[in-house]
C-alpha cells in the first residue's frame, strides 16, 4: 500500500494517490486542489493522456482556442500532444482527480514540486516554482508553451 504524498506544484496542491510503481507504469492517479485564480502554464504532454474528473468547484480547461468549464461529476480527456491549460476561474476551491496514462507525470510533480507542509491550498506559483517547471519539463515530456 502506497502512502499518499502531498506536493505543492505550480500553485496547486497535489496528492499523489497511485503511482506508476504500483501499476506497472500503466497509470497514475492524482488529486488536485486548486485555489481560485490559479492556472497551469499552457503546455502539452508528449507521453501521456490526461483525464480530469471534477470532485468539487469548477475546473476550466483551455484547449484548441476554446474554454470549457467542468462542474462536479464532469470528465474531460486530454489526448497526448493536445495543448491545454487548466485553471480555477470560480470563487471557491476546485478539486479534481487526474488520471494519467501511462504513468510518469507523478514523477514530474515530485521533482518540480515541493513537499507540502500542510493541506492548505497552494498559492499562485512564484518565479522559483515556474523556473523548476521549466528546467525539468523536457526531461518528462512536457512541452511548456507561450501564454496567449
Backbone torsions as a table, in degrees:
resi	resn	phi	psi	omega
1	UNK	NA	136.0	-177.3
2	UNK	-89.5	136.3	172.7
3	UNK	-85.9	128.0	-179.8
4	UNK	-60.8	133.4	174.5
5	UNK	-103.7	137.5	178.1
6	UNK	-115.7	125.7	-176.1
7	UNK	-126.3	150.5	166.1
8	UNK	-96.0	124.0	-172.6
9	UNK	-143.1	115.5	176.8
10	UNK	52.7	39.4	177.9
11	UNK	84.5	2.2	-176.8
12	UNK	-119.1	145.8	173.3
13	UNK	-88.4	125.6	-176.2
14	UNK	-122.5	123.5	171.4
15	UNK	-98.6	119.9	176.7
16	UNK	-86.0	106.7	-173.8
17	UNK	-89.5	-42.8	-179.1
18	UNK	-136.8	133.1	-176.8
19	UNK	-110.5	165.2	175.4
20	UNK	-61.7	-31.4	177.3
21	UNK	-59.8	-30.5	-178.3
22	UNK	-86.6	-15.4	-173.2
23	UNK	-120.2	16.8	-176.5
24	UNK	62.5	32.6	179.6
25	UNK	68.0	13.7	-178.3
26	UNK	-75.3	-39.8	-179.7
27	UNK	-160.1	166.4	170.0
28	UNK	-135.8	157.0	-179.3
29	UNK	-131.6	126.1	-179.4
30	UNK	-121.3	149.8	171.6
31	UNK	-114.4	122.8	-179.4
32	UNK	-111.0	142.5	174.3
33	UNK	-122.0	117.6	-171.1
34	UNK	-120.0	116.6	178.1
35	UNK	-69.9	159.7	177.4
36	UNK	-55.5	140.1	175.5
37	UNK	84.0	-1.3	-178.1
38	UNK	-98.7	130.1	179.8
39	UNK	-128.6	148.2	170.4
40	UNK	-73.1	156.5	170.0
41	UNK	-66.1	153.1	174.1
42	UNK	-59.5	136.9	-175.7
43	UNK	-162.3	172.8	171.4
44	UNK	-142.3	145.1	176.6
45	UNK	-94.4	124.7	-179.2
46	UNK	-90.5	-14.9	-175.8
47	UNK	-113.1	-21.0	-173.3
48	UNK	-138.1	154.2	168.0
49	UNK	-84.8	152.8	-179.8
50	UNK	-127.8	124.7	176.7
51	UNK	-113.9	127.0	-177.3
52	UNK	-108.1	128.6	175.1
53	UNK	-125.0	119.5	-174.9
54	UNK	-82.5	126.7	-179.4
55	UNK	-97.1	-39.9	177.8
56	UNK	-153.8	155.7	-179.5
57	UNK	71.6	-151.7	178.7
58	UNK	-133.3	137.6	175.8
59	UNK	-115.4	129.8	176.3
60	UNK	-103.5	139.9	179.7
61	UNK	-123.2	121.5	174.1
62	UNK	-100.8	122.0	177.4
63	UNK	-158.3	143.7	178.1
64	UNK	59.8	31.0	178.7
65	UNK	78.4	6.0	180.0
66	UNK	-126.1	156.2	175.3
67	UNK	-115.3	129.8	177.2
68	UNK	-117.6	129.3	178.7
69	UNK	-97.1	122.7	-179.2
70	UNK	-105.5	130.3	178.1
71	UNK	-101.8	175.6	-179.4
72	UNK	-51.0	129.8	177.9
73	UNK	88.7	-7.1	179.8
74	UNK	-88.9	152.3	-175.9
75	UNK	-127.8	144.1	172.5
76	UNK	-139.5	134.1	177.1
77	UNK	-102.0	128.3	176.9
78	UNK	-110.7	104.9	-178.8
79	UNK	-63.3	152.1	177.7
80	UNK	-57.7	141.9	179.4
81	UNK	87.6	-9.9	-178.6
82	UNK	-85.2	119.8	179.2
83	UNK	-66.2	138.0	-179.4
84	UNK	-163.1	170.2	166.7
85	UNK	-150.2	148.6	-177.9
86	UNK	-115.7	146.5	177.9
87	UNK	-160.6	177.7	178.7
88	UNK	-123.7	102.5	177.9
89	UNK	-94.7	-0.5	-178.3
90	UNK	-84.8	176.3	-177.8
91	UNK	-86.5	-9.4	-176.9
92	UNK	-122.4	164.8	177.8
93	UNK	-60.3	139.2	175.6
94	UNK	-110.5	142.2	176.4
95	UNK	-128.3	142.8	178.8
96	UNK	-149.2	154.9	168.8
97	UNK	-95.9	136.4	179.3
98	UNK	-121.6	116.8	-177.7
99	UNK	-105.4	117.5	-177.5
100	UNK	-112.2	127.3	178.4
101	UNK	-128.5	126.9	-9.8
102	UNK	-70.8	-176.7	178.7
103	UNK	-71.5	176.0	177.6
104	UNK	133.0	-35.3	-179.3
105	UNK	-61.7	-32.8	-180.0
106	UNK	-63.2	-29.0	176.4
107	UNK	-68.4	-38.0	175.8
108	UNK	-62.0	-44.6	178.5
109	UNK	-59.8	-44.6	179.7
110	UNK	-58.8	-46.1	-174.0
111	UNK	-81.4	-35.7	-178.5
112	UNK	-86.8	-20.6	-178.9
113	UNK	-92.4	-172.7	177.4
114	UNK	-130.5	143.7	176.3
115	UNK	-60.2	129.7	-178.3
116	UNK	-83.7	134.5	-179.7
117	UNK	-80.8	-24.2	-178.8
118	UNK	-137.0	175.1	176.2
119	UNK	-95.3	10.4	176.7
120	UNK	-69.4	143.6	-179.9
121	UNK	-57.9	147.4	176.6
122	UNK	-70.7	174.0	179.5
123	UNK	-117.0	177.9	178.3
124	UNK	-52.0	131.0	-176.0
125	UNK	-63.5	141.1	178.2
126	UNK	-89.0	177.6	-176.8
127	UNK	-60.4	-37.6	-180.0
128	UNK	-64.5	-43.1	179.1
129	UNK	-64.1	-41.7	179.1
130	UNK	-67.2	-35.7	177.5
131	UNK	-64.5	-40.2	177.1
132	UNK	-61.7	-43.7	177.6
133	UNK	-56.7	-49.4	-177.5
134	UNK	-62.7	-39.2	-176.5
135	UNK	-73.1	-24.7	-176.7
136	UNK	-104.2	-14.0	-170.7
137	UNK	-58.8	-46.2	-176.8
138	UNK	-60.4	-41.2	-179.8
139	UNK	-60.6	-29.4	-177.7
140	UNK	-102.4	11.9	177.2
141	UNK	70.8	30.9	176.5
142	UNK	-110.7	123.1	178.9
143	UNK	-102.9	110.7	175.7
144	UNK	-77.4	136.2	-174.8
145	UNK	-115.6	157.5	178.2
146	UNK	-65.8	147.8	175.3
147	UNK	-69.2	145.2	-179.9
148	UNK	-99.5	NA	NA
